[in-house]
C-alpha cells in the first residue's frame, strides 16, 4: 500500500475539527483519510506547540456544595440546620 501525502491545509483542517470535539475516526471520514494519520498529525501539532506548565504551585480548594444546599432547604422548612 502506497503512502498518500496530504496537504498542510488538510492537516490544519483535521486539527480544527479535533479542537471542535470530533474524534479521530470522524475526522478521517470527513477528510477521506486514515484515522491513524489524523492521530499522528494531532500528536505532531501538540509536540510542536511545546505547551509549558505554570511554574508556580497550584492550590486546590474543595467546596461542599451539598452541605450549603441542604442546609438552606432545611431553613426554608423551619428545621434547624444545626
PDB file with SEQRES, HELIX, SHEET and CRYST1 records, atoms N, CA, C and O in Angstrom:
SEQRES   1 A   82  UNK UNK UNK UNK UNK UNK UNK UNK UNK UNK UNK UNK UNK          
SEQRES   2 A   82  UNK UNK UNK UNK UNK UNK UNK UNK UNK UNK UNK UNK UNK          
SEQRES   3 A   82  UNK UNK UNK UNK UNK UNK UNK UNK UNK UNK UNK UNK UNK          
SEQRES   4 A   82  UNK UNK UNK UNK UNK UNK UNK UNK UNK UNK UNK UNK UNK          
SEQRES   5 A   82  UNK UNK UNK UNK UNK UNK UNK UNK UNK UNK UNK UNK UNK          
SEQRES   6 A   82  UNK UNK UNK UNK UNK UNK UNK UNK UNK UNK UNK UNK UNK          
SEQRES   7 A   82  UNK UNK UNK UNK                                              
HELIX    1 AA1 UNK A    8  UNK A   19  1                                  12    
HELIX    2 AA2 UNK A   24  UNK A   31  1                                   8    
HELIX    3 AA3 UNK A   35  UNK A   49  1                                  15    
HELIX    4 AA4 UNK A   65  UNK A   76  1                                  12    
CRYST1    1.000    1.000    1.000  90.00  90.00  90.00 P 1           1          
ATOM      1  N   UNK A   1       0.845  -1.188   0.000  1.00  0.00           N  
ATOM      2  CA  UNK A   1       0.000   0.000   0.000  1.00  0.00           C  
ATOM      3  C   UNK A   1       0.887   1.247   0.000  1.00  0.00           C  
ATOM      4  O   UNK A   1       1.756   1.391   0.860  1.00  0.00           O  
ATOM      5  N   UNK A   2       0.677   2.117  -0.930  1.00  0.00           N  
ATOM      6  CA  UNK A   2       1.479   3.336  -1.062  1.00  0.00           C  
ATOM      7  C   UNK A   2       1.006   4.385  -0.064  1.00  0.00           C  
ATOM      8  O   UNK A   2      -0.184   4.506   0.223  1.00  0.00           O  
ATOM      9  N   UNK A   3       1.963   5.135   0.452  1.00  0.00           N  
ATOM     10  CA  UNK A   3       1.647   6.206   1.401  1.00  0.00           C  
ATOM     11  C   UNK A   3       1.112   7.401   0.629  1.00  0.00           C  
ATOM     12  O   UNK A   3       1.687   7.802  -0.383  1.00  0.00           O  
ATOM     13  N   UNK A   4       0.032   7.958   1.098  1.00  0.00           N  
ATOM     14  CA  UNK A   4      -0.577   9.116   0.447  1.00  0.00           C  
ATOM     15  C   UNK A   4      -0.200  10.381   1.221  1.00  0.00           C  
ATOM     16  O   UNK A   4      -0.371  10.444   2.438  1.00  0.00           O  
ATOM     17  N   UNK A   5       0.303  11.371   0.520  1.00  0.00           N  
ATOM     18  CA  UNK A   5       0.688  12.631   1.145  1.00  0.00           C  
ATOM     19  C   UNK A   5      -0.505  13.565   1.195  1.00  0.00           C  
ATOM     20  O   UNK A   5      -1.267  13.665   0.233  1.00  0.00           O  
ATOM     21  N   UNK A   6      -0.667  14.245   2.313  1.00  0.00           N  
ATOM     22  CA  UNK A   6      -1.770  15.195   2.491  1.00  0.00           C  
ATOM     23  C   UNK A   6      -1.208  16.595   2.638  1.00  0.00           C  
ATOM     24  O   UNK A   6      -0.103  16.789   3.145  1.00  0.00           O  
ATOM     25  N   UNK A   7      -1.971  17.549   2.195  1.00  0.00           N  
ATOM     26  CA  UNK A   7      -1.522  18.940   2.255  1.00  0.00           C  
ATOM     27  C   UNK A   7      -1.562  19.455   3.693  1.00  0.00           C  
ATOM     28  O   UNK A   7      -2.231  18.891   4.559  1.00  0.00           O  
ATOM     29  N   UNK A   8      -0.832  20.534   3.917  1.00  0.00           N  
ATOM     30  CA  UNK A   8      -0.850  21.169   5.237  1.00  0.00           C  
ATOM     31  C   UNK A   8      -2.244  21.695   5.554  1.00  0.00           C  
ATOM     32  O   UNK A   8      -2.648  21.720   6.717  1.00  0.00           O  
ATOM     33  N   UNK A   9      -2.977  22.114   4.537  1.00  0.00           N  
ATOM     34  CA  UNK A   9      -4.346  22.597   4.743  1.00  0.00           C  
ATOM     35  C   UNK A   9      -5.236  21.483   5.291  1.00  0.00           C  
ATOM     36  O   UNK A   9      -6.050  21.723   6.183  1.00  0.00           O  
ATOM     37  N   UNK A  10      -5.087  20.268   4.763  1.00  0.00           N  
ATOM     38  CA  UNK A  10      -5.860  19.122   5.258  1.00  0.00           C  
ATOM     39  C   UNK A  10      -5.499  18.830   6.710  1.00  0.00           C  
ATOM     40  O   UNK A  10      -6.369  18.528   7.527  1.00  0.00           O  
ATOM     41  N   UNK A  11      -4.229  18.920   7.018  1.00  0.00           N  
ATOM     42  CA  UNK A  11      -3.785  18.667   8.389  1.00  0.00           C  
ATOM     43  C   UNK A  11      -4.305  19.737   9.342  1.00  0.00           C  
ATOM     44  O   UNK A  11      -4.696  19.425  10.466  1.00  0.00           O  
ATOM     45  N   UNK A  12      -4.314  20.993   8.906  1.00  0.00           N  
ATOM     46  CA  UNK A  12      -4.856  22.079   9.747  1.00  0.00           C  
ATOM     47  C   UNK A  12      -6.364  21.907   9.942  1.00  0.00           C  
ATOM     48  O   UNK A  12      -6.893  22.157  11.025  1.00  0.00           O  
ATOM     49  N   UNK A  13      -7.048  21.476   8.876  1.00  0.00           N  
ATOM     50  CA  UNK A  13      -8.490  21.226   8.983  1.00  0.00           C  
ATOM     51  C   UNK A  13      -8.762  20.114   9.993  1.00  0.00           C  
ATOM     52  O   UNK A  13      -9.715  20.192  10.768  1.00  0.00           O  
ATOM     53  N   UNK A  14      -7.926  19.083   9.979  1.00  0.00           N  
ATOM     54  CA  UNK A  14      -8.061  17.991  10.952  1.00  0.00           C  
ATOM     55  C   UNK A  14      -7.885  18.519  12.371  1.00  0.00           C  
ATOM     56  O   UNK A  14      -8.631  18.144  13.276  1.00  0.00           O  
ATOM     57  N   UNK A  15      -6.901  19.389  12.563  1.00  0.00           N  
ATOM     58  CA  UNK A  15      -6.678  19.973  13.887  1.00  0.00           C  
ATOM     59  C   UNK A  15      -7.876  20.804  14.327  1.00  0.00           C  
ATOM     60  O   UNK A  15      -8.295  20.720  15.482  1.00  0.00           O  
ATOM     61  N   UNK A  16      -8.427  21.598  13.429  1.00  0.00           N  
ATOM     62  CA  UNK A  16      -9.602  22.412  13.762  1.00  0.00           C  
ATOM     63  C   UNK A  16     -10.779  21.532  14.169  1.00  0.00           C  
ATOM     64  O   UNK A  16     -11.468  21.823  15.147  1.00  0.00           O  
ATOM     65  N   UNK A  17     -11.006  20.459  13.422  1.00  0.00           N  
ATOM     66  CA  UNK A  17     -12.111  19.549  13.750  1.00  0.00           C  
ATOM     67  C   UNK A  17     -11.873  18.860  15.086  1.00  0.00           C  
ATOM     68  O   UNK A  17     -12.810  18.653  15.858  1.00  0.00           O  
ATOM     69  N   UNK A  18     -10.627  18.505  15.358  1.00  0.00           N  
ATOM     70  CA  UNK A  18     -10.298  17.881  16.646  1.00  0.00           C  
ATOM     71  C   UNK A  18     -10.567  18.844  17.799  1.00  0.00           C  
ATOM     72  O   UNK A  18     -11.105  18.451  18.834  1.00  0.00           O  
ATOM     73  N   UNK A  19     -10.191  20.095  17.613  1.00  0.00           N  
ATOM     74  CA  UNK A  19     -10.411  21.092  18.667  1.00  0.00           C  
ATOM     75  C   UNK A  19     -11.894  21.408  18.846  1.00  0.00           C  
ATOM     76  O   UNK A  19     -12.300  21.899  19.899  1.00  0.00           O  
ATOM     77  N   UNK A  20     -12.698  21.131  17.832  1.00  0.00           N  
ATOM     78  CA  UNK A  20     -14.147  21.301  17.943  1.00  0.00           C  
ATOM     79  C   UNK A  20     -14.814  20.110  18.621  1.00  0.00           C  
ATOM     80  O   UNK A  20     -16.015  20.133  18.894  1.00  0.00           O  
ATOM     81  N   UNK A  21     -14.023  19.061  18.894  1.00  0.00           N  
ATOM     82  CA  UNK A  21     -14.558  17.935  19.652  1.00  0.00           C  
ATOM     83  C   UNK A  21     -14.797  16.662  18.862  1.00  0.00           C  
ATOM     84  O   UNK A  21     -15.295  15.688  19.427  1.00  0.00           O  
ATOM     85  N   UNK A  22     -14.463  16.628  17.582  1.00  0.00           N  
ATOM     86  CA  UNK A  22     -14.646  15.421  16.801  1.00  0.00           C  
ATOM     87  C   UNK A  22     -13.555  14.413  17.116  1.00  0.00           C  
ATOM     88  O   UNK A  22     -12.445  14.785  17.495  1.00  0.00           O  
ATOM     89  N   UNK A  23     -13.873  13.143  16.957  1.00  0.00           N  
ATOM     90  CA  UNK A  23     -12.919  12.076  17.188  1.00  0.00           C  
ATOM     91  C   UNK A  23     -12.077  11.820  15.946  1.00  0.00           C  
ATOM     92  O   UNK A  23     -12.368  12.325  14.862  1.00  0.00           O  
ATOM     93  N   UNK A  24     -11.028  11.027  16.128  1.00  0.00           N  
ATOM     94  CA  UNK A  24     -10.108  10.737  15.028  1.00  0.00           C  
ATOM     95  C   UNK A  24     -10.810  10.039  13.867  1.00  0.00           C  
ATOM     96  O   UNK A  24     -10.574  10.371  12.706  1.00  0.00           O  
ATOM     97  N   UNK A  25     -11.665   9.080  14.177  1.00  0.00           N  
ATOM     98  CA  UNK A  25     -12.361   8.345  13.113  1.00  0.00           C  
ATOM     99  C   UNK A  25     -13.331   9.249  12.359  1.00  0.00           C  
ATOM    100  O   UNK A  25     -13.436   9.160  11.136  1.00  0.00           O  
ATOM    101  N   UNK A  26     -14.031  10.107  13.068  1.00  0.00           N  
ATOM    102  CA  UNK A  26     -14.949  11.036  12.412  1.00  0.00           C  
ATOM    103  C   UNK A  26     -14.199  11.983  11.484  1.00  0.00           C  
ATOM    104  O   UNK A  26     -14.636  12.246  10.363  1.00  0.00           O  
ATOM    105  N   UNK A  27     -13.088  12.481  11.954  1.00  0.00           N  
ATOM    106  CA  UNK A  27     -12.280  13.394  11.140  1.00  0.00           C  
ATOM    107  C   UNK A  27     -11.772  12.663   9.902  1.00  0.00           C  
ATOM    108  O   UNK A  27     -11.785  13.216   8.802  1.00  0.00           O  
ATOM    109  N   UNK A  28     -11.328  11.428  10.078  1.00  0.00           N  
ATOM    110  CA  UNK A  28     -10.854  10.636   8.955  1.00  0.00           C  
ATOM    111  C   UNK A  28     -11.931  10.438   7.907  1.00  0.00           C  
ATOM    112  O   UNK A  28     -11.661  10.524   6.709  1.00  0.00           O  
ATOM    113  N   UNK A  29     -13.163  10.171   8.355  1.00  0.00           N  
ATOM    114  CA  UNK A  29     -14.271  10.008   7.403  1.00  0.00           C  
ATOM    115  C   UNK A  29     -14.556  11.304   6.664  1.00  0.00           C  
ATOM    116  O   UNK A  29     -14.772  11.293   5.452  1.00  0.00           O  
ATOM    117  N   UNK A  30     -14.557  12.422   7.383  1.00  0.00           N  
ATOM    118  CA  UNK A  30     -14.857  13.711   6.755  1.00  0.00           C  
ATOM    119  C   UNK A  30     -13.787  14.143   5.758  1.00  0.00           C  
ATOM    120  O   UNK A  30     -14.101  14.704   4.708  1.00  0.00           O  
ATOM    121  N   UNK A  31     -12.533  13.882   6.087  1.00  0.00           N  
ATOM    122  CA  UNK A  31     -11.433  14.328   5.232  1.00  0.00           C  
ATOM    123  C   UNK A  31     -10.949  13.235   4.280  1.00  0.00           C  
ATOM    124  O   UNK A  31     -10.003  13.440   3.519  1.00  0.00           O  
ATOM    125  N   UNK A  32     -11.600  12.082   4.328  1.00  0.00           N  
ATOM    126  CA  UNK A  32     -11.263  10.954   3.460  1.00  0.00           C  
ATOM    127  C   UNK A  32      -9.794  10.539   3.633  1.00  0.00           C  
ATOM    128  O   UNK A  32      -9.035  10.445   2.669  1.00  0.00           O  
ATOM    129  N   UNK A  33      -9.426  10.297   4.888  1.00  0.00           N  
ATOM    130  CA  UNK A  33      -8.073   9.845   5.195  1.00  0.00           C  
ATOM    131  C   UNK A  33      -8.144   8.855   6.352  1.00  0.00           C  
ATOM    132  O   UNK A  33      -9.207   8.645   6.937  1.00  0.00           O  
ATOM    133  N   UNK A  34      -7.032   8.263   6.669  1.00  0.00           N  
ATOM    134  CA  UNK A  34      -6.952   7.257   7.729  1.00  0.00           C  
ATOM    135  C   UNK A  34      -6.978   7.926   9.108  1.00  0.00           C  
ATOM    136  O   UNK A  34      -6.337   8.957   9.314  1.00  0.00           O  
ATOM    137  N   UNK A  35      -7.720   7.335  10.049  1.00  0.00           N  
ATOM    138  CA  UNK A  35      -7.803   7.909  11.393  1.00  0.00           C  
ATOM    139  C   UNK A  35      -6.450   7.868  12.105  1.00  0.00           C  
ATOM    140  O   UNK A  35      -6.181   8.703  12.969  1.00  0.00           O  
ATOM    141  N   UNK A  36      -5.604   6.911  11.754  1.00  0.00           N  
ATOM    142  CA  UNK A  36      -4.272   6.835  12.358  1.00  0.00           C  
ATOM    143  C   UNK A  36      -3.435   8.035  11.911  1.00  0.00           C  
ATOM    144  O   UNK A  36      -2.679   8.596  12.704  1.00  0.00           O  
ATOM    145  N   UNK A  37      -3.571   8.427  10.639  1.00  0.00           N  
ATOM    146  CA  UNK A  37      -2.858   9.610  10.144  1.00  0.00           C  
ATOM    147  C   UNK A  37      -3.332  10.851  10.895  1.00  0.00           C  
ATOM    148  O   UNK A  37      -2.521  11.702  11.259  1.00  0.00           O  
ATOM    149  N   UNK A  38      -4.632  10.958  11.129  1.00  0.00           N  
ATOM    150  CA  UNK A  38      -5.185  12.098  11.869  1.00  0.00           C  
ATOM    151  C   UNK A  38      -4.579  12.136  13.268  1.00  0.00           C  
ATOM    152  O   UNK A  38      -4.172  13.196  13.743  1.00  0.00           O  
ATOM    153  N   UNK A  39      -4.520  10.987  13.923  1.00  0.00           N  
ATOM    154  CA  UNK A  39      -3.929  10.914  15.259  1.00  0.00           C  
ATOM    155  C   UNK A  39      -2.481  11.407  15.244  1.00  0.00           C  
ATOM    156  O   UNK A  39      -2.071  12.173  16.116  1.00  0.00           O  
ATOM    157  N   UNK A  40      -1.716  10.966  14.254  1.00  0.00           N  
ATOM    158  CA  UNK A  40      -0.308  11.360  14.170  1.00  0.00           C  
ATOM    159  C   UNK A  40      -0.170  12.859  13.915  1.00  0.00           C  
ATOM    160  O   UNK A  40       0.725  13.493  14.476  1.00  0.00           O  
ATOM    161  N   UNK A  41      -1.030  13.436  13.087  1.00  0.00           N  
ATOM    162  CA  UNK A  41      -0.979  14.881  12.823  1.00  0.00           C  
ATOM    163  C   UNK A  41      -1.243  15.667  14.096  1.00  0.00           C  
ATOM    164  O   UNK A  41      -0.532  16.623  14.407  1.00  0.00           O  
ATOM    165  N   UNK A  42      -2.280  15.253  14.835  1.00  0.00           N  
ATOM    166  CA  UNK A  42      -2.644  15.952  16.080  1.00  0.00           C  
ATOM    167  C   UNK A  42      -1.495  15.838  17.077  1.00  0.00           C  
ATOM    168  O   UNK A  42      -1.152  16.809  17.752  1.00  0.00           O  
ATOM    169  N   UNK A  43      -0.911  14.663  17.166  1.00  0.00           N  
ATOM    170  CA  UNK A  43       0.210  14.447  18.081  1.00  0.00           C  
ATOM    171  C   UNK A  43       1.387  15.348  17.701  1.00  0.00           C  
ATOM    172  O   UNK A  43       2.020  15.940  18.576  1.00  0.00           O  
ATOM    173  N   UNK A  44       1.682  15.454  16.410  1.00  0.00           N  
ATOM    174  CA  UNK A  44       2.780  16.307  15.954  1.00  0.00           C  
ATOM    175  C   UNK A  44       2.520  17.779  16.259  1.00  0.00           C  
ATOM    176  O   UNK A  44       3.435  18.499  16.660  1.00  0.00           O  
ATOM    177  N   UNK A  45       1.281  18.229  16.072  1.00  0.00           N  
ATOM    178  CA  UNK A  45       0.950  19.620  16.408  1.00  0.00           C  
ATOM    179  C   UNK A  45       1.163  19.873  17.892  1.00  0.00           C  
ATOM    180  O   UNK A  45       1.659  20.932  18.278  1.00  0.00           O  
ATOM    181  N   UNK A  46       0.792  18.909  18.725  1.00  0.00           N  
ATOM    182  CA  UNK A  46       0.977  19.047  20.162  1.00  0.00           C  
ATOM    183  C   UNK A  46       2.441  19.124  20.544  1.00  0.00           C  
ATOM    184  O   UNK A  46       2.825  19.912  21.409  1.00  0.00           O  
ATOM    185  N   UNK A  47       3.259  18.305  19.899  1.00  0.00           N  
ATOM    186  CA  UNK A  47       4.694  18.328  20.187  1.00  0.00           C  
ATOM    187  C   UNK A  47       5.330  19.640  19.734  1.00  0.00           C  
ATOM    188  O   UNK A  47       6.233  20.155  20.393  1.00  0.00           O  
ATOM    189  N   UNK A  48       4.860  20.179  18.610  1.00  0.00           N  
ATOM    190  CA  UNK A  48       5.387  21.458  18.116  1.00  0.00           C  
ATOM    191  C   UNK A  48       5.009  22.610  19.037  1.00  0.00           C  
ATOM    192  O   UNK A  48       5.778  23.554  19.217  1.00  0.00           O  
ATOM    193  N   UNK A  49       3.821  22.522  19.614  1.00  0.00           N  
ATOM    194  CA  UNK A  49       3.331  23.612  20.465  1.00  0.00           C  
ATOM    195  C   UNK A  49       4.166  23.745  21.734  1.00  0.00           C  
ATOM    196  O   UNK A  49       4.327  24.851  22.251  1.00  0.00           O  
ATOM    197  N   UNK A  50       4.694  22.649  22.236  1.00  0.00           N  
ATOM    198  CA  UNK A  50       5.504  22.632  23.447  1.00  0.00           C  
ATOM    199  C   UNK A  50       4.867  23.459  24.561  1.00  0.00           C  
ATOM    200  O   UNK A  50       5.456  24.410  25.075  1.00  0.00           O  
ATOM    201  N   UNK A  51       3.663  23.072  24.908  1.00  0.00           N  
ATOM    202  CA  UNK A  51       2.960  23.781  25.970  1.00  0.00           C  
ATOM    203  C   UNK A  51       3.700  23.617  27.280  1.00  0.00           C  
ATOM    204  O   UNK A  51       4.104  22.512  27.641  1.00  0.00           O  
ATOM    205  N   UNK A  52       3.876  24.711  27.985  1.00  0.00           N  
ATOM    206  CA  UNK A  52       4.585  24.663  29.262  1.00  0.00           C  
ATOM    207  C   UNK A  52       3.585  24.782  30.402  1.00  0.00           C  
ATOM    208  O   UNK A  52       2.587  25.497  30.306  1.00  0.00           O  
ATOM    209  N   UNK A  53       3.869  24.081  31.461  1.00  0.00           N  
ATOM    210  CA  UNK A  53       3.034  24.154  32.651  1.00  0.00           C  
ATOM    211  C   UNK A  53       3.465  25.356  33.482  1.00  0.00           C  
ATOM    212  O   UNK A  53       4.628  25.757  33.442  1.00  0.00           O  
ATOM    213  N   UNK A  54       2.532  25.927  34.234  1.00  0.00           N  
ATOM    214  CA  UNK A  54       2.916  27.052  35.081  1.00  0.00           C  
ATOM    215  C   UNK A  54       3.956  26.619  36.116  1.00  0.00           C  
ATOM    216  O   UNK A  54       3.891  25.514  36.655  1.00  0.00           O  
ATOM    217  N   UNK A  55       4.915  27.508  36.381  1.00  0.00           N  
ATOM    218  CA  UNK A  55       5.973  27.174  37.331  1.00  0.00           C  
ATOM    219  C   UNK A  55       5.539  27.406  38.776  1.00  0.00           C  
ATOM    220  O   UNK A  55       6.169  26.892  39.700  1.00  0.00           O  
ATOM    221  N   UNK A  56       4.480  28.164  38.976  1.00  0.00           N  
ATOM    222  CA  UNK A  56       4.007  28.404  40.338  1.00  0.00           C  
ATOM    223  C   UNK A  56       3.189  27.209  40.802  1.00  0.00           C  
ATOM    224  O   UNK A  56       2.576  26.503  40.002  1.00  0.00           O  
ATOM    225  N   UNK A  57       3.195  27.002  42.099  1.00  0.00           N  
ATOM    226  CA  UNK A  57       2.461  25.888  42.671  1.00  0.00           C  
ATOM    227  C   UNK A  57       0.964  26.209  42.672  1.00  0.00           C  
ATOM    228  O   UNK A  57       0.557  27.318  43.016  1.00  0.00           O  
ATOM    229  N   UNK A  58       0.165  25.236  42.288  1.00  0.00           N  
ATOM    230  CA  UNK A  58      -1.277  25.420  42.255  1.00  0.00           C  
ATOM    231  C   UNK A  58      -1.872  25.033  43.595  1.00  0.00           C  
ATOM    232  O   UNK A  58      -1.385  24.124  44.267  1.00  0.00           O  
ATOM    233  N   UNK A  59      -2.931  25.731  43.975  1.00  0.00           N  
ATOM    234  CA  UNK A  59      -3.619  25.426  45.224  1.00  0.00           C  
ATOM    235  C   UNK A  59      -4.995  24.868  44.889  1.00  0.00           C  
ATOM    236  O   UNK A  59      -5.732  25.441  44.087  1.00  0.00           O  
ATOM    237  N   UNK A  60      -5.330  23.748  45.508  1.00  0.00           N  
ATOM    238  CA  UNK A  60      -6.610  23.096  45.260  1.00  0.00           C  
ATOM    239  C   UNK A  60      -7.510  23.335  46.460  1.00  0.00           C  
ATOM    240  O   UNK A  60      -7.108  23.111  47.602  1.00  0.00           O  
ATOM    241  N   UNK A  61      -8.727  23.789  46.199  1.00  0.00           N  
ATOM    242  CA  UNK A  61      -9.696  24.036  47.252  1.00  0.00           C  
ATOM    243  C   UNK A  61     -10.939  23.215  46.951  1.00  0.00           C  
ATOM    244  O   UNK A  61     -11.459  23.254  45.836  1.00  0.00           O  
ATOM    245  N   UNK A  62     -11.416  22.470  47.942  1.00  0.00           N  
ATOM    246  CA  UNK A  62     -12.631  21.678  47.764  1.00  0.00           C  
ATOM    247  C   UNK A  62     -13.780  22.383  48.456  1.00  0.00           C  
ATOM    248  O   UNK A  62     -13.652  22.865  49.582  1.00  0.00           O  
ATOM    249  N   UNK A  63     -14.904  22.434  47.762  1.00  0.00           N  
ATOM    250  CA  UNK A  63     -16.099  23.065  48.313  1.00  0.00           C  
ATOM    251  C   UNK A  63     -17.183  22.005  48.480  1.00  0.00           C  
ATOM    252  O   UNK A  63     -17.325  21.113  47.643  1.00  0.00           O  
ATOM    253  N   UNK A  64     -17.926  22.106  49.540  1.00  0.00           N  
ATOM    254  CA  UNK A  64     -19.024  21.183  49.771  1.00  0.00           C  
ATOM    255  C   UNK A  64     -20.325  21.898  49.434  1.00  0.00           C  
ATOM    256  O   UNK A  64     -20.916  22.563  50.285  1.00  0.00           O  
ATOM    257  N   UNK A  65     -20.760  21.759  48.212  1.00  0.00           N  
ATOM    258  CA  UNK A  65     -21.979  22.435  47.775  1.00  0.00           C  
ATOM    259  C   UNK A  65     -23.223  21.795  48.373  1.00  0.00           C  
ATOM    260  O   UNK A  65     -24.189  22.494  48.679  1.00  0.00           O  
ATOM    261  N   UNK A  66     -23.214  20.486  48.541  1.00  0.00           N  
ATOM    262  CA  UNK A  66     -24.399  19.799  49.042  1.00  0.00           C  
ATOM    263  C   UNK A  66     -24.741  20.246  50.458  1.00  0.00           C  
ATOM    264  O   UNK A  66     -25.919  20.361  50.796  1.00  0.00           O  
ATOM    265  N   UNK A  67     -23.742  20.498  51.285  1.00  0.00           N  
ATOM    266  CA  UNK A  67     -23.990  20.922  52.657  1.00  0.00           C  
ATOM    267  C   UNK A  67     -24.744  22.253  52.681  1.00  0.00           C  
ATOM    268  O   UNK A  67     -25.740  22.389  53.392  1.00  0.00           O  
ATOM    269  N   UNK A  68     -24.282  23.216  51.923  1.00  0.00           N  
ATOM    270  CA  UNK A  68     -24.942  24.515  51.933  1.00  0.00           C  
ATOM    271  C   UNK A  68     -26.312  24.437  51.273  1.00  0.00           C  
ATOM    272  O   UNK A  68     -27.237  25.131  51.694  1.00  0.00           O  
ATOM    273  N   UNK A  69     -26.454  23.608  50.251  1.00  0.00           N  
ATOM    274  CA  UNK A  69     -27.749  23.467  49.588  1.00  0.00           C  
ATOM    275  C   UNK A  69     -28.764  22.812  50.515  1.00  0.00           C  
ATOM    276  O   UNK A  69     -29.885  23.300  50.657  1.00  0.00           O  
ATOM    277  N   UNK A  70     -28.372  21.705  51.147  1.00  0.00           N  
ATOM    278  CA  UNK A  70     -29.281  21.014  52.063  1.00  0.00           C  
ATOM    279  C   UNK A  70     -29.579  21.893  53.269  1.00  0.00           C  
ATOM    280  O   UNK A  70     -30.712  21.939  53.747  1.00  0.00           O  
ATOM    281  N   UNK A  71     -28.558  22.591  53.758  1.00  0.00           N  
ATOM    282  CA  UNK A  71     -28.773  23.479  54.897  1.00  0.00           C  
ATOM    283  C   UNK A  71     -29.766  24.576  54.568  1.00  0.00           C  
ATOM    284  O   UNK A  71     -30.592  24.920  55.414  1.00  0.00           O  
ATOM    285  N   UNK A  72     -29.716  25.133  53.382  1.00  0.00           N  
ATOM    286  CA  UNK A  72     -30.652  26.196  53.021  1.00  0.00           C  
ATOM    287  C   UNK A  72     -32.057  25.643  52.871  1.00  0.00           C  
ATOM    288  O   UNK A  72     -33.019  26.350  53.170  1.00  0.00           O  
ATOM    289  N   UNK A  73     -32.211  24.407  52.421  1.00  0.00           N  
ATOM    290  CA  UNK A  73     -33.528  23.792  52.302  1.00  0.00           C  
ATOM    291  C   UNK A  73     -34.143  23.584  53.682  1.00  0.00           C  
ATOM    292  O   UNK A  73     -35.341  23.796  53.870  1.00  0.00           O  
ATOM    293  N   UNK A  74     -33.315  23.165  54.654  1.00  0.00           N  
ATOM    294  CA  UNK A  74     -33.834  22.935  55.993  1.00  0.00           C  
ATOM    295  C   UNK A  74     -34.311  24.242  56.608  1.00  0.00           C  
ATOM    296  O   UNK A  74     -35.316  24.253  57.320  1.00  0.00           O  
ATOM    297  N   UNK A  75     -33.620  25.332  56.353  1.00  0.00           N  
ATOM    298  CA  UNK A  75     -34.049  26.629  56.896  1.00  0.00           C  
ATOM    299  C   UNK A  75     -35.369  27.041  56.294  1.00  0.00           C  
ATOM    300  O   UNK A  75     -36.199  27.629  56.988  1.00  0.00           O  
ATOM    301  N   UNK A  76     -35.589  26.756  55.046  1.00  0.00           N  
ATOM    302  CA  UNK A  76     -36.849  27.109  54.402  1.00  0.00           C  
ATOM    303  C   UNK A  76     -38.011  26.340  55.015  1.00  0.00           C  
ATOM    304  O   UNK A  76     -39.133  26.844  55.071  1.00  0.00           O  
ATOM    305  N   UNK A  77     -37.747  25.127  55.471  1.00  0.00           N  
ATOM    306  CA  UNK A  77     -38.803  24.305  56.045  1.00  0.00           C  
ATOM    307  C   UNK A  77     -38.985  24.557  57.538  1.00  0.00           C  
ATOM    308  O   UNK A  77     -39.870  23.975  58.165  1.00  0.00           O  
ATOM    309  N   UNK A  78     -38.149  25.422  58.105  1.00  0.00           N  
ATOM    310  CA  UNK A  78     -38.255  25.710  59.522  1.00  0.00           C  
ATOM    311  C   UNK A  78     -37.519  24.713  60.402  1.00  0.00           C  
ATOM    312  O   UNK A  78     -37.735  24.676  61.613  1.00  0.00           O  
ATOM    313  N   UNK A  79     -36.648  23.900  59.800  1.00  0.00           N  
ATOM    314  CA  UNK A  79     -35.871  22.931  60.554  1.00  0.00           C  
ATOM    315  C   UNK A  79     -34.517  23.530  60.848  1.00  0.00           C  
ATOM    316  O   UNK A  79     -33.903  24.139  59.971  1.00  0.00           O  
ATOM    317  N   UNK A  80     -34.038  23.367  62.074  1.00  0.00           N  
ATOM    318  CA  UNK A  80     -32.728  23.903  62.437  1.00  0.00           C  
ATOM    319  C   UNK A  80     -31.641  23.080  61.754  1.00  0.00           C  
ATOM    320  O   UNK A  80     -31.597  21.860  61.912  1.00  0.00           O  
ATOM    321  N   UNK A  81     -30.762  23.740  60.995  1.00  0.00           N  
ATOM    322  CA  UNK A  81     -29.721  23.013  60.276  1.00  0.00           C  
ATOM    323  C   UNK A  81     -28.509  22.738  61.149  1.00  0.00           C  
ATOM    324  O   UNK A  81     -27.554  22.114  60.688  1.00  0.00           O  
ATOM    325  N   UNK A  82     -28.522  23.179  62.375  1.00  0.00           N  
ATOM    326  CA  UNK A  82     -27.522  22.834  63.363  1.00  0.00           C  
ATOM    327  C   UNK A  82     -26.209  23.343  63.073  1.00  0.00           C  
ATOM    328  O   UNK A  82     -25.275  23.114  63.842  1.00  0.00           O  
TER     329      UNK A  82                                                      
END                                                                             
